[in-house]
Amino acid sequence: MLFMVTNRRVINGEYGDEEKPNKKFEYQYSYNKKKRGQDKFEMSGKKGFEVALLAELNRLKEEDNVTTPKVGIYLHGYNNDYQDSIDEIYDLEQSLYKVYDHYPVIVGFSWPSSGKTPYYLSDREEVRDSIGAFTRFLLDINNLATSNERDCFSTTFCIAHSMGNYLLRKGMEYLSDHLGSPAGRLLFDETVLLAPDIASKDIELDGKGKYIASFSRRVHVYYSKYDRALKASSIKRFGENRLGRHGANNYDNLPNNVIAVDAKKYANKESISGYKDRTKEQVSVHSSHRYHANILSDVVQVLSSIDRNQIEGREPVSSEGLQIPNHYRLV
């Protein structure tokens, strides 16, 4: 089942590329499952959202015999308008359904990206202006999980793509200001960073993204040197290595719960050829992590919390005969 949260302001009757004022955002539910362009969330409101979310978790357990349903938050990257953000969670739901044989619960967070490729820098400003709303949403999710902790039988994950990782990085940082260092129940069981458009050093122990690891039981980073979109991003960010293209700078300095996965064998132009998205357009290398069967197979095993060394289709990366800590490649 799909849900949406958005801080996009309504302009001329449509969700546009400007944020709501005062860090406001809207909860949306009751997805009508109509064809693209006519599909929408027909209801809104925090209380109804929470009731619908908990009802779906109970339905999965009681009717579909899903012992431990999964609830995931998805953060899109740049160059996505509101319809695109729906398309991405729709495609992700369909991909995961093929593996789980039931529809997982996915909550998209649609921040006001313009949906236009040349507007990278303006999107960067919009995602920065969305941090307050996203942090408030994280606080709500944390409170919802805490208040239902005794009866909670679900597991949680977060998937962030591209520039959505910057939103996640800053949101976790601000969340720590409110909650302090997490103790006991973590916010996410599994966090997946796909083609992350943040600095390679951010994910290290002393990096700006350290709170991603602090609020997650485990973090997986998927990167590919063939990601030309992140090559352009690196130029715009003064030549600094991007995590989604280079991986970590120093694997000896990663938190123990952070694992980097080199996906270049499948995240490349030749291997992704023929994969189509919901609009029947060819999937780009930058988006391949959400579509390529072999990459998705690894991601699904991660979301199932299989031990890092037991996940099929990967091997440890070695240097001079020694395994590099927390570093794997897809095979």
TANOR-V404858 format. One record per pair of residues at least 6 apart in sequence whose C-alpha atoms are under 6 Angstrom apart, sorted by the first residue. I is the first residue (numbers start at 1). J is the second residue. Records with the same first field share a line. If there is no record, write none. Layout:
BEGIN
I: J / J
END
This chain:
BEGIN
1: 105
2: 106
3: 29 / 107
4: 28 / 107 / 108 / 109
5: 26 / 27 / 28 / 109
6: 25 / 26 / 109 / 110 / 111
7: 19 / 20 / 25 / 111
8: 15 / 16 / 18 / 19 / 20 / 112
9: 15 / 16 / 18 / 19 / 20
10: 16
17: 112 / 113 / 114
18: 112
19: 112
23: 132 / 133
24: 133
27: 44 / 45 / 46
28: 41 / 43 / 44
29: 41 / 43 / 44 / 49
30: 41 / 42 / 43
31: 40 / 41
32: 39 / 40
33: 39
60: 66
61: 67
68: 153 / 154
69: 154
70: 104 / 154 / 155 / 156
71: 105 / 106 / 156
72: 106 / 156 / 157 / 158
73: 106 / 107 / 108 / 158
74: 108 / 158 / 159 / 160
75: 109 / 160 / 164
76: 161 / 164
77: 161 / 162 / 163 / 164
78: 113 / 163
79: 113 / 114 / 115 / 116 / 117
80: 113 / 115
81: 113 / 114 / 115
85: 110
97: 103
113: 123
131: 171
135: 171
156: 188 / 189
157: 188 / 189 / 190 / 191
158: 191
159: 191 / 192
160: 193
161: 194 / 196
162: 195 / 196 / 197
163: 197
165: 196
166: 198
169: 209
172: 211 / 212
173: 211
186: 215 / 216
187: 215
188: 216
189: 216 / 217
190: 218
191: 219
192: 219 / 220
193: 221
194: 222
195: 222 / 223 / 244
196: 243 / 244
197: 242
198: 242 / 243
199: 241 / 242 / 243
200: 241 / 242 / 243 / 248 / 249
201: 207 / 249
202: 208 / 209
203: 209 / 210
204: 253 / 254
205: 253 / 254 / 255
218: 257
219: 258
220: 258 / 259 / 260
221: 260 / 261
222: 261
223: 244 / 245 / 247 / 262 / 263
224: 245 / 262 / 263 / 264
225: 245
226: 268
227: 245 / 285 / 286
234: 240
259: 326 / 327
260: 327
261: 328 / 329
262: 329
263: 330
267: 285 / 288
268: 285
269: 285
275: 282 / 283
276: 282 / 283
289: 295
313: 330 / 331
314: 329 / 330 / 331
315: 328 / 329
316: 328
317: 323 / 324 / 327 / 328
318: 324
END
